[in-house]
Amino acid sequence: MKDFSNNLQAQFSGFYNTPHLFKNSVRNLVPVLPIKQSIPVFSGSNLEKIRLGQRVERFVTTELLLNRSIRILAENPQIQTENNLTIGELDCLYLDDKQPIHLEIQFKFYLFDETLGTTEIDHCIGPMRRDTLNQKLNKLEQKQLPLLYAEETKPLLERLNYKAEDFIQKIYFKAQIFVPHGKHITLKTLNPDCIYGTYFKYSELHEFKDYKFYKPKKTDWLLDVSIKVNWISYDKILPELEVYKSEGYSPMLWLKKPSGSIEKYFLVP
């Protein structure tokens, strides 16, 4: 069976198809919502050795430039002190017609855990349970967006012939949300289209012994599920999953049910 997972176009397509997490402003953070078109061709290259987040940033640039009125001013400029100490970076500065935009980019995978907090935003936590949606929004509010106004950013803006006050700030925030196995969740605050799959615990793994498994590498977490991968049996993948269990790791898996349907899952401690 042909495995298409190294195809950058397939990764870009999965990224492009993933919905934006927020349809409206949240905590005064304004989401940018590009106009959806048929999936464009991704012509970028030399992304094989960069991490998932950086890859997504290149994908976002490709999407932005589909709009002929947009011109990129700077991508990922490092902001440094006079002593060359890096204090952060801006994801993207661009012009939309004549309006300067400062855009911060996020693409996240979240487990939906109703035992955390009281709101839908409270309930979202990363697969390794190290980062939360609340923490990310706090960082955007308190660090990433204010960096535009830092004294250290002025030299960059002066080279571009702009002031910080000229810019409108927006966030680009896409996410895939995974709900508990066997539970139906209806989202009202967050975009319900972001529900992409299910998560279950290692203690429940035996319930899936009749399924076929595929474990994508991290950069392929973006991919839309497809039959065109090398499926393996429960017995063959179990030793690898036992290692992950001992390490406390939460892998993404694709599972093919006996009926033939396919879904994304996270396997968690």
GUGUSE-448154 format. One line per 5 residues: their letters; for each residue y, x, z of C-alpha. Coordinates in Angstrom, 3 decimals. Layout:
<recs>
a	Y:X:Z; ...
</recs>
This chain:
<recs>
mkdfs	0.000:0.000:0.000; 3.420:1.377:-0.943; 5.644:2.138:2.043; 9.310:1.563:1.137; 10.753:2.619:4.482
nnlqa	12.406:5.825:3.225; 14.490:3.856:0.744; 18.180:3.990:1.691; 18.803:0.863:-0.341; 16.273:-1.033:1.791
qfsgf	17.993:0.203:4.960; 21.380:-0.781:3.573; 20.053:-4.220:2.626; 18.736:-4.790:6.161; 22.073:-3.715:7.590
yntph	23.995:-5.902:5.140; 21.870:-8.976:5.885; 22.306:-8.655:9.666; 24.911:-11.198:10.870; 28.015:-10.422:12.887
lfkns	27.529:-11.074:16.596; 30.910:-12.740:17.107; 32.423:-15.379:14.839; 35.589:-15.584:16.937; 37.637:-13.266:19.128
vrnlv	36.036:-12.161:22.391; 38.117:-10.657:25.234; 41.002:-10.422:22.744; 38.817:-8.257:20.491; 39.189:-9.510:16.925
pvlpi	36.094:-9.334:14.702; 36.392:-8.394:11.056; 34.210:-10.625:8.883; 33.894:-9.276:5.333; 33.193:-11.797:2.603
kqsip	29.456:-11.976:1.943; 28.333:-11.214:-1.575; 24.996:-10.519:-3.187; 23.581:-7.278:-1.766; 25.400:-4.398:-3.478
vfsgs	23.841:-1.144:-4.585; 24.236:1.635:-2.036; 25.070:4.854:-3.855; 25.469:7.162:-0.860; 23.337:10.235:-0.270
nleki	22.665:13.025:2.235; 22.070:10.566:5.085; 18.516:11.658:5.850; 19.453:13.834:8.828; 22.128:11.692:10.466
rlgqr	21.518:9.315:13.340; 21.350:5.554:13.018; 24.906:4.918:14.238; 26.444:7.353:11.748; 24.344:5.884:8.964
verfv	25.660:2.411:9.784; 29.232:3.705:9.607; 28.605:4.917:6.036; 27.123:1.530:5.207; 30.195:-0.241:6.588
ttell	32.476:1.897:4.421; 30.445:0.906:1.372; 30.822:-2.750:2.306; 34.568:-2.474:2.924; 35.164:-0.859:-0.455
lnrsi	33.646:-3.867:-2.201; 37.077:-5.357:-1.582; 39.388:-3.802:-4.181; 42.395:-4.272:-1.909; 40.957:-1.863:0.686
rilae	41.674:1.866:0.732; 40.144:4.173:3.347; 42.672:6.355:5.171; 40.305:8.252:7.499; 36.668:8.066:8.590
npqiq	35.574:9.343:12.002; 38.579:11.579:12.618; 38.088:13.675:15.750; 40.916:13.369:18.266; 41.552:16.650:20.055
tennl	43.880:18.117:22.654; 46.099:21.139:21.975; 43.252:23.246:23.395; 40.841:21.811:20.782; 38.999:19.697:23.331
tigel	37.628:16.589:21.614; 38.470:13.443:23.576; 36.986:10.951:21.108; 37.064:9.733:17.548; 38.284:6.725:15.605
dclyl	35.602:5.039:13.509; 37.719:4.017:10.546; 41.353:3.672:9.507; 42.028:1.773:6.298; 44.573:-0.235:4.375
ddkqp	43.928:-3.857:3.493; 46.586:-4.389:0.845; 49.476:-2.821:2.764; 48.254:-3.614:6.281; 46.835:-0.637:8.246
ihlei	43.647:-1.501:10.160; 41.916:0.432:12.934; 38.252:-0.590:12.925; 35.628:0.221:15.554; 32.043:-0.234:14.369
qfkfy	28.967:-1.337:16.326; 25.425:-2.196:15.268; 23.172:-3.012:18.211; 19.693:-4.227:19.126; 19.570:-6.373:22.257
lfdet	16.953:-8.031:24.417; 18.051:-11.441:25.704; 17.240:-11.493:29.424; 18.401:-14.631:31.234; 17.782:-13.015:34.641
lgtte	20.885:-10.870:34.035; 24.209:-12.505:34.911; 25.242:-16.017:33.992; 26.558:-15.858:30.405; 25.057:-15.101:27.017
idhci	27.000:-11.834:26.925; 25.633:-10.927:30.391; 22.081:-11.556:29.171; 22.160:-8.928:26.367; 20.715:-5.515:27.207
gpmrr	19.367:-2.657:25.088; 15.607:-2.236:24.544; 15.526:0.713:26.972; 17.617:-1.317:29.464; 20.228:1.443:29.636
dtlnq	23.151:-0.246:27.951; 24.446:-3.787:27.963; 26.705:-5.827:25.720; 29.183:-6.068:28.598; 29.300:-2.269:28.888
klnkl	29.899:-1.929:25.163; 32.741:-4.468:25.186; 34.262:-2.690:28.186; 34.125:0.622:26.331; 35.770:-0.894:23.272
eqkql	38.537:-2.412:25.421; 39.118:0.510:27.744; 38.399:3.612:25.672; 37.717:3.250:21.953; 40.570:0.974:20.888
pllya	43.211:2.499:23.234; 42.487:5.929:21.701; 44.679:4.925:18.748; 47.676:4.965:21.123; 46.857:8.289:22.794
eetkp	49.397:11.079:22.510; 46.688:13.258:20.971; 46.283:10.804:18.078; 49.913:11.056:16.954; 49.432:14.159:14.751
llerl	46.734:12.386:12.736; 48.852:9.266:12.280; 51.899:11.334:11.340; 49.881:13.052:8.594; 49.033:9.570:7.300
nykae	52.703:8.510:7.597; 51.990:5.771:10.143; 52.581:4.973:13.793; 50.006:3.443:16.117; 52.122:0.276:16.305
dfiqk	51.676:-0.245:12.548; 47.946:-0.916:12.941; 46.012:-4.095:13.598; 42.864:-3.369:15.606; 39.556:-5.068:14.839
iyfka	35.876:-4.662:15.664; 32.921:-4.736:13.296; 30.012:-5.827:15.491; 26.597:-6.664:14.089; 23.519:-7.170:16.249
qifvp	19.885:-8.195:16.203; 18.828:-10.117:19.313; 15.235:-10.360:20.554; 14.217:-13.231:22.825; 11.295:-13.373:25.307
hgkhi	7.890:-14.071:23.789; 7.082:-17.779:23.902; 10.605:-18.885:24.800; 13.085:-20.825:22.672; 16.709:-19.780:23.074
tlktl	19.742:-21.616:21.701; 22.885:-19.486:21.468; 26.335:-21.055:21.693; 28.735:-18.175:22.406; 26.958:-15.559:20.312
npdci	26.004:-16.088:16.685; 22.576:-17.829:16.718; 21.742:-16.214:13.369; 21.524:-12.898:15.235; 18.182:-13.904:16.796
ygtyf	15.872:-11.636:14.835; 12.634:-11.536:16.758; 10.766:-11.464:20.040; 9.975:-9.027:22.825; 6.940:-8.893:25.084
kysel	5.613:-6.658:27.848; 2.870:-4.045:27.680; 0.875:-6.284:30.014; 0.871:-8.923:27.242; -0.205:-6.555:24.472
hefkd	-3.828:-7.749:24.516; -2.634:-11.163:23.328; -1.887:-9.582:19.942; -5.234:-7.880:19.337; -5.862:-9.930:16.196
ykfyk	-2.528:-8.958:14.642; -1.736:-6.067:12.284; 0.916:-3.548:13.379; 3.579:-1.360:11.823; 5.920:0.881:13.828
pkktd	9.128:1.759:11.950; 10.995:4.942:12.733; 14.403:4.528:14.414; 16.490:4.581:11.221; 14.162:1.937:9.773
wlldv	14.890:-0.506:12.579; 17.524:-1.761:10.125; 14.956:-2.884:7.571; 14.190:-6.495:6.828; 10.483:-7.120:7.400
sikvn	8.281:-6.801:4.342; 4.599:-6.923:3.523; 5.005:-3.590:1.704; 4.210:-1.260:4.595; 1.046:0.427:5.821
wisyd	-0.368:-2.023:8.358; -2.827:-0.806:10.975; -5.096:-2.572:13.420; -4.584:-3.134:17.134; -7.347:-0.652:17.964
kilpe	-5.768:2.091:15.841; -2.229:1.727:17.206; -3.251:1.212:20.843; -3.516:4.948:21.751; 0.024:5.564:20.486
levyk	1.335:2.549:22.385; -0.389:3.732:25.551; 1.594:6.974:25.290; 4.829:5.004:24.928; 3.846:2.924:27.948
segys	3.375:6.061:30.058; 6.813:7.278:28.941; 8.516:3.955:29.651; 9.570:3.715:25.999; 10.284:0.451:24.166
pmlwl	9.292:0.758:20.483; 10.171:-1.697:17.763; 7.084:-3.107:16.057; 6.456:-5.333:13.107; 3.525:-7.654:13.669
kkpsg	1.648:-9.516:10.995; -0.048:-12.611:12.326; -3.512:-13.704:11.141; -1.671:-16.406:9.169; 0.160:-13.669:7.248
sieky	3.655:-14.287:8.641; 5.631:-11.241:9.817; 8.118:-10.798:12.647; 10.011:-8.021:14.415; 9.166:-7.360:18.066
flvp	10.094:-5.001:20.860; 7.369:-3.877:23.238; 8.850:-3.280:26.706; 7.681:-2.068:30.143
</recs>
